[in-house]
Amino acid sequence: MSAQPRTHTRPQRGEERIAQNLEERISLFRPSRSRFTATTSSRQKNKKPRTWTCEFVCLSNRDAIKTPTGEEKVVLKRAGLGNKKIQFCLDGSEELFTKKLFSEEGFNKLRDCGGFELLRCQSNCRLIEIISSKYTPESLRSIIGGQSKIYIRPIQANLSMSASPVAQIANTSEIKEKCRFCEKDILITDLRDHLKGL
């Protein structure tokens, strides 16, 4: 009988090494499904809400048709109006937008003015025009972009120009100086009146 040629049932050692190296590379560079799922779910949990920050200028006069001058901005600021940067959740509703505008972070004097409208400045002039849009952060951002200011104008009543207590505290100096007569530390903003009373 003639001898039958031998058939190799196992791969040769070189082929074994190649196959083993390939498996190692695959396991290194392609993470397991469970690890991938865990990473994805943790990213979704840690996903921060999208925000939008815009500069608002709250006007006091319901008939205002122009942006305020430099002097007017100072007076508005003292009254707790004028310029403020406010951050909103980009996915927020009109109700949340209004609530934030009425808060201490925004302009709380707006609550009692009988409604307000949002305006923007026309290009190359001080005239302001009404923004025709929903009052949601997403809609406003799409219309005015990220750099423009939004002007807020009351509709039914002018806003009070009396100094805001918060603005007064923020603008009051805390520097003290010792009075040479009574030896007490007096705020420098009150020192002149203090000396007159001695």
C-alpha positions in Angstrom: 0.0 0.0 0.0 1.2 3.5 -0.8 1.6 5.9 2.1 -1.0 8.5 2.4 0.3 12.1 2.7 -0.1 13.6 6.2 -2.6 16.4 6.6 -1.9 19.0 9.2 -4.9 19.5 11.5 -3.3 22.2 13.7 -1.8 25.4 12.2 1.9 25.8 12.3 3.5 27.7 15.2 4.0 30.9 13.1 0.4 31.0 12.2 -0.6 30.4 15.9 1.4 33.5 16.8 -0.1 35.6 14.1 -3.6 34.6 15.1 -2.9 35.2 18.8 -1.4 38.7 18.1 -4.4 39.6 16.0 -6.8 38.6 18.8 -4.7 40.7 21.3 -4.8 43.8 19.0 -8.6 43.4 18.5 -9.2 43.3 22.2 -6.9 46.3 22.8 -8.3 48.6 20.2 -12.0 47.5 20.2 -13.3 47.8 23.7 -15.9 45.3 24.9 -19.5 46.2 24.4 -20.2 46.4 28.1 -17.4 48.8 28.6 -18.6 51.0 25.7 -22.2 51.0 27.1 -21.0 52.0 30.5 -19.0 54.9 29.1 -21.8 56.1 27.0 -24.4 56.0 29.8 -22.0 57.9 32.1 -21.4 60.5 29.5 -25.2 61.0 29.1 -25.6 61.3 32.9 -22.8 64.0 33.0 -24.1 65.9 30.0 -24.3 69.6 30.9 -27.3 71.6 29.8 -26.7 74.0 26.9 -26.6 77.6 28.0 -26.7 81.0 26.3 -25.5 84.2 27.8 -26.7 87.5 26.4 -26.3 91.2 27.4 -29.6 92.9 28.1 -30.2 96.7 28.5 -33.4 97.5 30.4 -34.9 100.9 29.5 -37.1 102.8 31.9 -39.2 104.8 29.4 -42.0 103.0 27.7 -41.7 105.4 24.7 -38.0 105.0 24.2 -37.0 104.7 20.6 -33.2 105.0 20.8 -30.4 103.3 22.7 -29.4 105.1 25.9 -26.4 107.6 25.9 -23.4 107.1 28.2 -25.0 109.4 30.8 -28.3 107.7 30.7 -26.6 104.3 31.1 -25.1 105.5 34.4 -28.5 106.7 35.7 -30.2 103.4 34.6 -27.5 101.4 36.4 -28.1 103.2 39.7 -31.8 102.4 39.4 -31.0 98.6 38.9 -31.7 98.8 35.2 -29.3 99.3 32.3 -26.8 96.6 31.2 -26.7 93.1 32.6 -25.4 89.8 31.3 -27.8 87.0 32.0 -27.3 83.3 31.4 -30.2 81.1 30.3 -30.7 77.4 29.7 -30.9 77.2 25.8 -33.7 74.7 25.9 -35.8 76.8 28.3 -39.4 77.9 27.7 -40.8 81.4 27.5 -42.1 81.1 31.0 -38.6 80.3 32.4 -37.1 83.1 30.3 -39.5 85.6 31.8 -39.0 84.3 35.3 -35.2 84.8 34.9 -35.7 88.3 33.6 -37.9 89.2 36.6 -35.4 87.8 39.1 -32.7 89.6 41.1 -30.2 88.3 38.5 -32.3 90.2 35.9 -34.5 93.2 36.3 -37.1 92.7 39.1 -38.7 96.1 38.4 -40.2 94.6 35.2 -42.7 92.7 37.2 -45.0 95.6 37.7 -44.7 97.5 34.4 -47.6 95.8 32.6 -45.6 93.8 30.1 -42.4 94.4 28.2 -41.1 94.0 24.7 -37.6 93.0 23.4 -35.8 95.1 20.8 -32.6 95.3 19.0 -30.5 98.1 17.6 -30.7 98.8 13.9 -27.3 98.7 12.1 -25.2 101.9 12.1 -27.7 104.0 14.2 -29.2 104.3 17.7 -32.8 103.5 16.7 -34.2 100.3 18.2 -36.7 97.9 16.6 -39.0 95.2 18.0 -37.7 91.6 17.7 -40.4 89.5 16.1 -39.8 86.1 17.7 -40.8 83.8 20.5 -39.3 84.8 23.8 -37.2 81.7 24.2 -33.4 81.6 24.4 -33.2 79.3 21.4 -35.3 81.6 19.1 -33.6 84.8 20.3 -30.1 83.4 19.8 -31.0 82.3 16.3 -32.2 85.8 15.4 -29.6 88.1 17.1 -26.6 85.8 17.4 -24.1 85.8 20.2 -22.8 89.3 20.3 -25.7 91.7 20.0 -27.5 93.3 22.9 -31.2 93.0 23.5 -33.1 96.0 24.8 -36.1 95.6 27.1 -38.8 98.3 27.0 -41.8 98.4 29.3 -45.2 98.6 27.6 -47.8 100.1 30.0 -45.9 102.0 32.6 -42.4 103.6 32.9 -40.1 101.9 35.3 -39.1 103.6 38.6 -35.8 105.4 38.5 -35.4 105.3 42.3 -32.0 103.9 43.3 -32.0 100.1 43.7 -30.9 99.0 47.2 -28.8 96.3 45.6 -27.1 98.8 43.2 -26.5 101.2 46.1 -24.7 98.5 48.1 -22.7 97.5 45.1 -21.6 101.1 44.4 -20.8 102.1 48.0 -17.2 102.2 49.0 -16.1 100.2 52.1 -12.9 102.2 52.7 -12.7 103.7 56.1 -10.5 106.5 57.5 -9.8 107.3 61.2 -11.3 110.7 62.2 -8.6 112.8 63.7 -11.0 114.4 66.3 -13.0 111.4 67.6 -10.6 108.6 66.7 -13.4 106.5 65.1 -13.1 104.7 61.8 -15.6 106.4 59.4 -16.5 105.4 55.8 -14.7 107.9 53.5 -18.0 108.5 51.7 -19.5 109.7 55.1 -16.3 111.4 56.5 -17.0 114.9 55.2 -20.5 115.0 56.6 -19.2 113.5 59.9 -16.6 116.4 60.2 -19.4 119.0 59.6 -21.3 117.5 62.5 -18.4 117.9 65.0 
